[in-house]
Amino acid sequence: MGLINARIASIAHPAHIRQLQVPVVGCNHVLSGNAHIIDENGLSYPVCAGDIFIRFPGRELHVDPTSPYIESHFAVDERTGTTLIELGVIPNSPKTIGNVGLDDTILQAYANIWHWIAQTDQLAPIQVLSHISRLMQLIEHSSQTQQAMHTTTQRLQLARQMVSDIDGFTFEAIATRLQLSYRQFRRWFTQETGITPGQFRIRARIERACSLLSDYSVSDTAEKLGYPNPYSFSKQFRQVMGMPPSTFRSHTQQNYRD
């Protein structure tokens, strides 16, 4: 039974999102940043700080370059990984197996594995199994505790933050993150906020536009917010604010001069 390594890794790609292929099976704890797991069928699963997920050969990790991505992990060879799956020690799932936050117990369990590797010349299979089984038990317990503490208010706060991020995850990805189907997510979010996720994101987009218009032209603001042209931006801005962005910009500049 082969334990390859266990360590903290920082992956930062400022220019673009990289696709990383992994020849081993690993258990990863995201300490900061965001990423997506892509499985063999091309399906995407978002992961963020606090998530625990299993890495498998042939599955890719797309790291978001907008924030530093740091993870703590252990990795075993593929044969050992298959054995651990067959024994039910680790799940064979591309999705996250839980969010444990930055639980000190989990962090210490990873640290124990690192120290054990550093101090051991030959790794006995029973020891590998024992350490990994203990870690997975702690993860399961911590994840269940986190879920119990994940109140409706906290869940809604997370949903509002993710929906407000106009450059962030799709609504389908947000629903997956909240362990809901897209239909369930849309109905729940609308009931809690009084507007649909799409309407909420439009408002967030226009709020950002109001800030940008103090420094940029209408055309530049439309481009920065991803609108296909100034006309479609102006139309949506007027629907939300009751005036065209050019008028809003003039009022803002007048207030600065006054």
Buried (B, 14 or more C-beta within 10 A) or exposed (E): BBBBBBEBEEBEEEEEEBEEEBEBBBBBBBBBBBBBBBBEEEEBBBBBBBBBBBBBBEBBBBBBBEEBBBBBBBBBBBEBBBBBBEEEBBBEBBBBBBBBBEBEEBBEBBEBBBEBBEEEEEBEEEBBBEBBBEBBEBBBBBBEBBEEEBEEEEBBEBBBEBBBEEEBBEBEBBBBBBBBEBEEBBEBBBEBBEEBBEBBBBBBBBEBBBEBBEEBBBBEBBBEBEBEEBEEBBEBBBEBBEEBBBEBBEEBEEEEEE
